[in-house]
């Protein structure tokens, strides 16, 4: 049986298939951003906790 790590979530490298909520939120943020930069990302205990500065880029040529 797999043991949860200290964040309470099974590690996918040990056979678990759950992605922590913090990573799901970060991925959703990136998807919503579409084009841009994240200048500073804070990670604690292997999880994203804070993006201090973000910039959004908008392309004026090509498909949306």
C-alpha positions in Angstrom: 0.0 0.0 0.0 1.3 3.5 -0.9 2.0 5.9 1.9 1.0 9.6 1.5 3.9 12.0 1.7 4.1 14.8 4.2 1.6 16.9 2.1 -0.9 14.1 2.5 -0.9 13.2 -1.2 0.4 10.1 -2.8 3.6 10.7 -4.9 2.9 9.9 -8.6 6.5 8.6 -8.9 5.5 5.9 -6.4 2.4 4.9 -8.3 -0.2 7.4 -7.0 -2.3 9.2 -9.6 -3.6 12.2 -7.6 -2.3 15.7 -8.3 -2.3 18.1 -5.3 -4.9 20.9 -5.4 -2.1 23.5 -5.4 -0.7 22.1 -8.7 -4.1 21.8 -10.2 -4.8 25.5 -9.4 -1.3 26.5 -10.8 -2.0 24.6 -14.0 -5.4 26.2 -14.3 -3.8 29.6 -13.8 -1.3 28.9 -16.6 -4.1 27.7 -18.9 -6.1 30.9 -18.2 -3.0 33.1 -18.7 -2.5 31.6 -22.2 0.6 33.7 -23.0 2.7 35.5 -20.4 5.4 35.2 -17.8 5.6 34.2 -14.2 8.7 36.0 -12.9 8.7 34.7 -9.3 7.1 31.5 -8.1 7.4 30.3 -4.5 7.5 26.6 -3.9 7.1 25.0 -0.4 7.3 21.3 0.3 7.1 20.6 -3.4 3.9 22.7 -3.9 3.4 26.0 -5.6 2.3 28.6 -3.0 2.7 32.0 -4.4 3.3 33.8 -7.7 4.5 37.3 -6.7 4.7 38.9 -10.1 2.8 38.0 -13.3 2.7 39.7 -16.7 0.2 39.0 -19.4 1.1 39.1 -23.0 -1.4 39.6 -25.8 -0.6 38.6 -29.3 -2.0 40.9 -32.0 -1.2 38.6 -34.9 -2.1 35.0 -35.6 -5.0 33.0 -34.2 -6.4 33.9 -30.8 
